[in-house]
Amino acid sequence: MEEKQKFTGKAIHTFSDGSEYSGEFVNGKQEGYGIMTFANRDKYDGDWMNGLMDGQGKYYFYDNGKKTYNAFYKGQFVKGCREGVGRMEYKNRDVYEGQWQNNFRTGNGVCWYANGDCYHGLWRFDKKLRGVFHKENGEKYDGEFVDGRIEGYGKYYWPDGKWYEGTFKDGKLYNGIVISPDGKISEYVNGIQM
């Protein structure tokens, strides 16, 4: 047992939980390049350090119900987590490209949604924080978010040329002004149009 733990070189190893690793080992731990098929059938193909996914790699998420891989990440890993810069394709067909921290979208990034919407800006723990949100219907919001929803200060643009600047509460116009293409101005005070 002591000798196995110190093994250095290339090998195929099956772990007690059924996971299988094929690749390089240093002192008995995955290090260098290798492919791991986990017990839940997820698969990682990439760099390892001290027994953990670390460096560049690709991670495939397996859907047991559909018996197929339905989500995919390609990018950087640190100590077993998506961290750094990477691209994630989700099972609902949303695609995110940008910064990650501890498996969360955190930092600058762009998300293209399957429904045609797009957001680019700052993220924190998978939630939109401050950026530009383009809706598939031509509407656009440029501003702040709270818990991933429109809230705080921002500007909202409609396809007909009308736009709003001010604060939002629960995604609704709260304190600010709406300017129409013809120059007409209307004001919102505490969510009520004056």
C-alpha atoms as one frame of an Amber mdcrd trajectory, in Angstrom:
protein
   0.000   0.000   0.000   2.829   2.392   0.879   4.502   1.750  -2.500   1.294
   2.448  -4.489   0.775   5.794  -2.793   4.208   6.926  -3.986   3.784   5.783
  -7.593   5.097   8.192 -10.246   4.397   7.678 -13.932   1.467   6.925 -16.238
  -1.264   4.529 -15.210  -4.953   3.677 -15.238  -6.445   3.563 -11.769  -9.968
   2.735 -10.559 -10.914   4.348  -7.245 -13.100   2.759  -4.565 -16.140   4.872
  -5.606 -15.889   3.589  -9.193 -14.200   6.663 -10.672 -11.507   5.840 -13.222
  -8.413   7.916 -13.980  -6.064   7.463 -16.895  -2.984   9.648 -16.913   0.030
  10.845 -15.007   0.761  10.399 -11.313   3.374  12.008  -9.081   3.896  10.459
  -5.630   0.628   8.551  -5.930  -1.537  11.557  -6.854  -2.913  12.689 -10.212
  -0.484  15.292 -11.546   0.185  16.424 -15.087  -2.286  15.406 -17.788  -5.091
  12.927 -17.272  -8.687  11.939 -17.913 -11.057  11.133 -15.073 -14.473   9.537
 -15.475 -16.260  10.087 -12.173 -18.692   7.691 -10.501 -21.629   9.887 -11.640
 -20.240   9.588 -15.237 -19.107  13.240 -15.421 -15.778  13.430 -17.225 -12.736
  15.704 -16.888  -9.976  15.887 -19.483  -7.065  18.145 -18.596  -4.354  19.211
 -16.171  -3.995  17.963 -12.614  -1.998  19.103  -9.606  -1.690  17.259  -6.304
  -4.732  15.064  -7.022  -7.031  17.925  -8.086  -8.152  19.415 -11.412  -5.775
  22.361 -11.816  -4.766  24.208 -14.980  -6.538  23.959 -18.348  -9.233  21.394
 -18.863 -12.604  20.318 -20.215 -15.398  19.100 -17.963 -18.434  17.224 -19.316
 -21.601  17.008 -17.176 -23.570  13.771 -17.558 -27.382  13.626 -17.460 -28.412
  10.203 -16.126 -32.013  10.711 -17.204 -31.114  11.401 -20.828 -28.042   9.153
 -20.787 -25.907  11.808 -22.437 -23.541  14.679 -21.697 -25.691  17.811 -21.684
 -23.422  20.562 -20.323 -19.791  21.386 -20.958 -17.075  23.638 -19.493 -13.747
  24.476 -21.089 -11.249  26.689 -19.320  -9.181  27.136 -16.207  -9.366  25.191
 -12.954  -7.739  25.869  -9.589  -7.733  23.249  -6.820 -10.646  21.311  -8.285
 -12.883  24.310  -9.077 -13.737  26.290 -12.202 -11.612  29.364 -11.571 -10.036
  31.903 -13.915 -11.445  32.213 -17.422 -13.708  29.692 -19.092 -16.696  28.944
 -21.296 -19.732  27.034 -20.053 -22.476  25.580 -22.230 -25.507  24.753 -20.079
 -28.090  22.034 -20.633 -30.758  24.698 -21.344 -28.489  25.975 -24.203 -27.410
  29.188 -22.400 -23.707  29.934 -22.977 -21.444  31.893 -20.602 -17.935  33.048
 -21.356 -15.842  34.935 -18.828 -14.391  34.855 -15.349 -15.039  32.233 -12.674
 -14.317  31.916  -8.990 -14.887  28.767  -6.925 -17.301  27.320  -9.569 -19.340
  30.560  -9.733 -19.559  33.115 -12.547 -17.757  35.969 -10.771 -16.039  38.899
 -12.487 -16.519  40.035 -16.083 -18.463  37.826 -18.441 -21.000  37.486 -21.222
 -24.032  35.214 -21.179 -25.980  34.415 -24.339 -29.371  33.030 -23.350 -31.209
  30.397 -25.363 -34.200  32.761 -25.730 -32.059  35.325 -27.606 -31.318  37.668
 -24.666 -27.702  38.621 -23.857 -26.011  40.106 -20.783 -22.459  41.366 -20.540
 -20.955  42.894 -17.452 -20.034  42.088 -13.877 -21.172  38.934 -12.093 -20.993
  37.840  -8.483 -21.799  34.263  -7.394 -23.720  33.489 -10.633 -25.830  36.670
 -10.403 -25.747  39.769 -12.613 -24.298  42.777 -10.737 -23.712  45.683 -13.147
 -23.844  45.620 -16.930 -25.837  45.756 -20.136 -28.775  43.441 -20.757 -30.043
  43.172 -24.342 -33.463  41.599 -24.756 -34.365  39.611 -27.827 -37.305  42.019
 -28.423 -34.910  44.974 -28.910 -35.187  46.472 -25.415 -31.949  47.244 -23.567
 -31.048  47.907 -19.937 -27.747  49.418 -18.820 -27.357  49.534 -15.070 -27.322
  47.823 -11.709 -28.777  44.524 -10.552 -29.575  43.121  -7.119 -29.774  39.327
  -6.728 -29.672  39.072 -10.515 -32.726  41.263 -11.133 -32.951  44.862 -12.376
 -32.683  47.130  -9.341 -30.789  50.315  -8.514 -29.672  52.991 -10.952 -29.814
  52.483 -14.695 -31.071  53.386 -18.136 -33.713  51.511 -20.105 -34.174  51.810
 -23.872 -37.165  50.730 -25.976 -37.008  49.931 -29.713 -39.279  52.889 -30.553
 -36.620  55.362 -29.283 -38.169  56.035 -25.863 -35.803  55.765 -22.917 -35.765
  56.018 -19.122 -33.064  57.111 -16.709 -33.304  56.742 -12.951 -33.767  54.112
 -10.292 -35.546  50.783 -10.494 -37.256  48.740  -7.802 -38.166  45.071  -8.376
 -37.478  45.559 -12.083 -39.911  48.473 -12.381 -39.379  52.195 -13.079 -39.227
  53.934  -9.699 -37.666  57.422  -9.493 -36.603  58.969 -12.789 -37.666  60.377
 -16.139 -38.890  58.893 -19.419 -38.002  60.752 -22.597 -40.013  60.032 -25.754
 -38.580  60.340 -29.279 -40.621  63.520 -29.745 -38.924  65.084 -26.688 -41.851
  64.650 -24.311 -40.714  64.056 -20.720 -42.648  62.208 -18.032 -41.544  61.600
 -14.484 -41.778  58.621 -12.152 -41.895  59.243  -8.405 -41.870  56.221  -6.070
 -43.048  53.984  -8.917 -45.944  56.228  -9.969 -45.975  58.027 -13.308 -46.722
  61.717 -12.721
